[in-house]
Amino acid sequence: MSDKLSRTATHPTREGQQFSVFTRIFSGYGELLRIPGTLRYAIGTIVANMPAPMVGMTVTIAVQNIYHSYTLAGALSATQAISTAILQPLFGQLIDRYGQRKVSRPVMCLWLIGALSMVLGLTFHIPAGLLFLIMPLLACIPPWGAMCRARWAYVLAGDTMRTDRALALCGVLDECMWVIGNPLASILAVWSYVGAFAFTAACVLIGAFLFLGAIATEPPSEQQKARQAGMTLAQYRHQIAQKIAHQHAIDNARYEQQRAAQRAREHKNGGSASPHQSKVGFWDKLSAISPILSPAILALSVTWFGLGAFESATSISIIAMSKEQHVQNLTGFIFACFSFSSLVGVTVYGARQWRSPLWKRFYFCLSILVLGLGSFVFTNRVWQVMIIYLLVGVCQGPTWVNGNQSLLRLVPRSQFTETTAVMGAMNAVGGSAGSALGGRLIDLFGSRGGFAAVSILGIGMLLISLCGLKQIREATSNPIVSEVEVS
């Protein structure tokens, strides 16, 4: 009996191991959500962000049913995506300057006006050209995700480990929002686009009430900091600009030192270049001007553009296939399969310490994602698409994680925010291009034409991203350049 107990203590049961894994993954998240006020704004972020998965699908389904044109639906989605790419950085700047509550409230009012205008426009079948004037208003969504991350950084200031965990939690919550929003959008939009917009508007109001009501966790704005320092806002911003310029000079000097050391090593090993003079190529000159112009960053930019393009083309093609097979009400569940799979993938991926090089994981996940979605062109039934989505989706979240981790190793602190903004804009513009191209091919050739566009966009994006493999491999082998700072 004692031997049995000893063996049990030495070798934990499978149930105990499973519990240990579950605890390791989720106990840290629970600790964060027990901090006063954090659970409120975390839930508020999910609820208030419902326009992200619901508006695009609702507009696509409603416009196709009323105007009978996927080309128009895709063009409207493209208009919203481009407007979002333009407006979101602007809203972020205003929020940093004047505060989350002051900026979010009027922005929400613009969105509500846009939602009401779209409902009236669809109801009275207004000319299609007028719909394009309404879509930018539907892009007036406060950047709830960015504001949530800023709150975590403020609440956990100085605690790097828990801040990283909180940012991972934000990714998990984002996927939860898509898992819930996609099925709701397809069901409500097929039943009534009026009901879909009414539900989304209610989510915006309730989510904003929860989020903005957590006053104690709101980070101070630049305006508030300026007042506390006894300065005007202009004076405060001038000092911040001077600090950024100083940091930029330090980063450039470090970069030049690294380049000089590399040239010295090459000369010592018998290279033709001397420690003080070497042949500088076109890409070297651009990289010296700004790391954002390096081949690795450009390759990532093209990758983000391609991800937006072929994923948006996939979405509109799936909607078309569902309509062709008279299962349009299942469209949201298909997208939910992808989001759920991505949720599982990013949760497990983020909880594990990986030994393989980052660049290998980046290209592996990207390849699986591209080849998986590209295989839709060979499917004939919606259930086949759903199965592929479940299998491939586990690489969706990790692909974004790997890309963001790569950025941490490619740019200095003074340009990290700028670079991530460029990546977001590239993804949004790519999404608009994919919607427009996919919609046009669907009108010409049906859903099969849309899936063909997905394959072409995905493979083309993967091939172009491989052009930066050498630079990404070298850059991601270095330590992290700087910490992510949210101000």
Secondary structure as GFF3:
##gff-version 3
##sequence-region A 1 487
A	DSSP	alpha_helix	2	10	.	.	.	ID=ss1
A	DSSP	alpha_helix	14	33	.	.	.	ID=ss2
A	DSSP	alpha_helix	38	48	.	.	.	ID=ss3
A	DSSP	alpha_helix	51	67	.	.	.	ID=ss4
A	DSSP	alpha_helix	70	98	.	.	.	ID=ss5
A	DSSP	alpha_helix	100	123	.	.	.	ID=ss6
A	DSSP	alpha_helix	128	138	.	.	.	ID=ss7
A	DSSP	alpha_helix	144	155	.	.	.	ID=ss8
A	DSSP	alpha_helix	160	191	.	.	.	ID=ss9
A	DSSP	alpha_helix	193	213	.	.	.	ID=ss10
A	DSSP	three_ten_helix	215	217	.	.	.	ID=ss11
A	DSSP	alpha_helix	222	228	.	.	.	ID=ss12
A	DSSP	alpha_helix	233	268	.	.	.	ID=ss13
A	DSSP	alpha_helix	282	289	.	.	.	ID=ss14
A	DSSP	three_ten_helix	291	293	.	.	.	ID=ss15
A	DSSP	alpha_helix	295	324	.	.	.	ID=ss16
A	DSSP	three_ten_helix	328	330	.	.	.	ID=ss17
A	DSSP	alpha_helix	331	351	.	.	.	ID=ss18
A	DSSP	alpha_helix	358	374	.	.	.	ID=ss19
A	DSSP	three_ten_helix	375	378	.	.	.	ID=ss20
A	DSSP	alpha_helix	382	392	.	.	.	ID=ss21
A	DSSP	three_ten_helix	393	395	.	.	.	ID=ss22
A	DSSP	alpha_helix	396	408	.	.	.	ID=ss23
A	DSSP	alpha_helix	413	445	.	.	.	ID=ss24
A	DSSP	alpha_helix	447	466	.	.	.	ID=ss25
A	DSSP	alpha_helix	469	475	.	.	.	ID=ss26
###
